[in-house]
Amino acid sequence: MNKIKKLSIPKNTRMIVISDIHGEIELLKELLEKVNFGEADYLIINGDLCEKGTSSREVVNYLMNLENINEKVHVIEGNCDTLVEDLLEENPKLINYLCTKTNSLLNEWLEQLGYSVTEHSNIQHIKEILTKHFSKEIEWLIKLPTSIETDDYIFVHAGLEDKEDWKETNRNSAISIQSFLDKTHRANKYVVVGHWPVSNYTLNIPSNNPIIDHSKKIIAIDGGNVIKPTGQLNAFIIQKTSGEDTFSYTYVDHFSSYKVLKDFSPDPLMIGSIRYPYYDIIPIEKNPYFTLCKQLETNQLLHVKNEYIHQNEEGRFTVKTEVSCAQISVVRGDVVSILDDRCEGYNLIKKDGIVGWVLKDCISQQ
């Protein structure tokens, strides 16, 4: 890894870390407002500015300008931000990508110029067009560091290889290694990562909130924004002090908020989730609202909402998408988001980043 940026962050300073924006400019602005981002704060953008969301061009412009005018704003690269390298290298596979992935920075640039890609488009011609009109943005993206190192932290999009000298981590690993929280490193500093949504790690009660593993010195903050159906954009906040730093977080998402009308106590047996990549199940006992199922790959017993179970033409059962199999507690007056109100008997909700089912009559939808 060659592009490593060193920073010296003074004590009694607040560091705000955001990753995996994925082209969601309105959520980014809302989140910065929610944390009251100000001139005394340091802001670290931990990769994946682009792709998947609908406003990658605006996110790039916004952060590029913000970094230019504010020396306390620092942006590093994620795997999604390196698409411009495929353009410069004239990777022929890029044509198929742009034809199938409409929500892409390059497609947004081309649309701005009144040009659309087809399977017959010439990659050299597309490169010529974009480098002529967006050279400043491309150069900025190309030069983004792969990691930022401070006295106490390493910020990197995906993770580090388990090497004596963490700086020998391959750049591709640094921006795309999977499931880093299940691995180890030898950096002797907290490593803050995005890339792998934290909901992939949660076992009992599904959550999109940052996870701190003090023993491994790993902090995973990707809330699954855009990627997950219940995802959110997280801000992880490090308050540097003269003693031990303190951590906190908050988030924003696109879901509407509702007030809880009455208390609900969950069934303690209803925990867990169907999560990537384990979608195959065997139904064991069907009940009016949930079916007790065995997850084939893990042998875990889970209560799956009936409406989410699908039987294919071969008779095999799968779950349509990632979904919580947990019930969660709420009390009257709580403010929650309703994620799915289309099922019988229960609504799927999010409370403080945690996702689960509650009885429909617990929540006002007016």
NORZI-V12513 format. One line per field, one symbol per residue. burial: + if it has 16 or more other C-alpha atoms within 10 Angstrom, else -. Layout:
burial: ???
This chain:
burial: +--++-------+++++++++++++-++--++----+----+++++++++++++++++++--++-------+++++++++++++--++-+---++--+---+++++++++-----++-----+--++-+++-----++--+--++++++---+++++++++----++-+-+-+++++-+++--++-+-++++++++++++++--++++++++---+++++++++++++-+++++++++++---------++++---+++++-++-+---++++++--++++++------++++++-----++++++--++------+++-++++++++-+---++++++------++++++-+++++++--++---
